[in-house]
């Protein structure tokens, strides 16, 4: 099985031709315009993108060999994905969300706080949920708090500002 990077979740069909209605799992909605193909994880098939359009924050995508409503319906609640070689190179100090999930989080004083379990995209800034056993913290992804991200060593260093861990 390939190491997929999820870019959308199929939540419904659209019309009778087999369009898939997807929740995008990328903060760059127009990212799909740059892709020639995606993978349907359910059946591990590489599929050419025949058409894509957007409405109200959703992606509507028409894929090769999914050309009727019944076939499209069988893909509901599954994911469309890409492979790592389809990723764009990001500017310095920016990261893919999947790279941050699971990072060990430490305070600037060296105290282990937990691992990033979930990332919430709130619009203003992302929020990292850091879990350690039965304790959970919500950490805003802002410069005053996130001081270092070291993907090589799988760690994030944060500045614990007043009230952050309460």
NORUR-V597857 format. One record per pair of residues at least 12 apart in sequence whose C-alpha atoms are under 7 Angstrom apart, sorted by the first residue. I is the first residue (numbers start at 1). J is the second residue. Records with the same first field share a line. If there is no record, write none. Layout:
I=J ; J
//
This chain:
3=83
4=81 ; 82 ; 83
5=81 ; 82 ; 83
6=25 ; 79 ; 80 ; 81 ; 82
7=24 ; 25 ; 26 ; 80 ; 81 ; 82
8=22 ; 23 ; 24 ; 25 ; 79 ; 80 ; 81
9=22 ; 23 ; 24 ; 77 ; 78 ; 79 ; 80
10=22 ; 23 ; 75 ; 76 ; 77 ; 78 ; 79
11=23 ; 76 ; 77
12=73 ; 76
13=69 ; 72 ; 73
15=69
16=68 ; 69
17=67 ; 68 ; 69
18=62 ; 66 ; 67 ; 68 ; 69 ; 71 ; 72
19=60 ; 61 ; 62 ; 72
20=60 ; 61 ; 62 ; 72
21=58 ; 59 ; 60 ; 61
22=58 ; 59 ; 60
23=58 ; 59
24=58 ; 59
36=48 ; 49
37=49
38=80 ; 81 ; 82
39=80 ; 81 ; 82
40=79 ; 80 ; 81
41=79 ; 80 ; 81
42=78
47=63 ; 64
48=63 ; 64
49=62 ; 63 ; 64
50=62 ; 63 ; 64
101=116 ; 117 ; 118
102=115 ; 116 ; 117
103=115 ; 116 ; 154 ; 155 ; 156
104=116 ; 154 ; 155 ; 156
105=155 ; 156 ; 157
106=156 ; 157 ; 158
107=157 ; 158 ; 159 ; 160
108=157 ; 158 ; 159
113=132
114=130 ; 131 ; 132
115=130 ; 131 ; 132
116=128 ; 129 ; 130 ; 131
117=129 ; 130 ; 131
125=140 ; 141 ; 142
126=140 ; 141
127=139 ; 140 ; 141
128=140 ; 141
137=165
145=158 ; 159 ; 160 ; 161
146=158 ; 159
147=159
//
